[in-house]
């Protein structure tokens, strides 16, 4: 450092210290110093020449044809699951990768983070489908071997009906089962046709079906797909809002109210003002087709009741599964005389 002894002032580097290297990696740090007779050197950080590479998990496997006639070459193999976030390069979240099988049905996934994954064939040509390798645990440094079976699928069909029994077309039905396990995967999806019918090609085993537009726990159906079957019909799924098709209006004493105008003013399928149904001598009414109001399952319908003798009430009621409601009017605040009845006379049927 020249011809004499030099003393350097202390250099504080805490605030600008580079991020420490992960375990197993070396960090080289050269401090740039400026002093009389000293040159400048450039700092650098990174792995040393002999530092090991960051560990990743690997999954390798093979698609096996369970029946004659299945071609295992060129199939699209998908890996999906949930990461644990223990590998910094792959934070917590969905893990997803895809590849194609070689001529012998072999495939490989590299550079995976830690987590639990499922491996399956997607978009296999009919009549084939796959049984997934489910719940495969992967960790850095591990190589997991898996097997995905390619099997002849069972044609599974079913109906989605509105709660009044009419077909519910154009809705999506999701499926989880042996071919699409839960946990970090999206369901296999089919859309109902105009007749409310959906169709899947599925492997044997347990399966669950859910109308995706409905809340979790509603509009579900479970089935067991038998081994060796060609077809399976799943019992119908009821979905959609409860349609208000009609009902009965009574007063606080339970007496039928005749001549009242009833319409739906709340919930889905709101009816425009001026369009309503009129109660008969039994207090019953039925809304015309196409004018039905609807409310979500388990919710209440809010009805507007315009009384013949004047006045209006809004009554909330929970529809039955058949779409009918029982509407009970609030008691009058003061004495009311039914239309056409002289004071003091009893009236069994009231016209408000």
Secondary structure, 3 states (H helix, E strand, C coil): CCCCCCCCCCCCCCCCCCCCCCCCCCCCCCCCCCCCCCCCCCCCCCCCCCCCCCCCEEEEEEEEECCCCCCCCCCEEEEEEEECCCCCCCCCEEEEEEEECCCCCEEEEEEECCEEEEEEECCCCCCEEEECEEEEEECCCCEEEEEEEEEECEEEEEEEEECCCCECCCCEEEEEECCECCCCCCCEEEECCCCCEEEEEECCEEEEEEECCCCCCCCEEEEEECCCCCEEEEEEEEECCEEECEEEEECCCCCEEECCEEEECCCECCCCCCCCEECCCCCEEECCCCCCEEECCCCCEEEEEECCCCCEEEEEECCCCCCEEEEECCCCCCCCCCCCCCCCCCCCCEEC
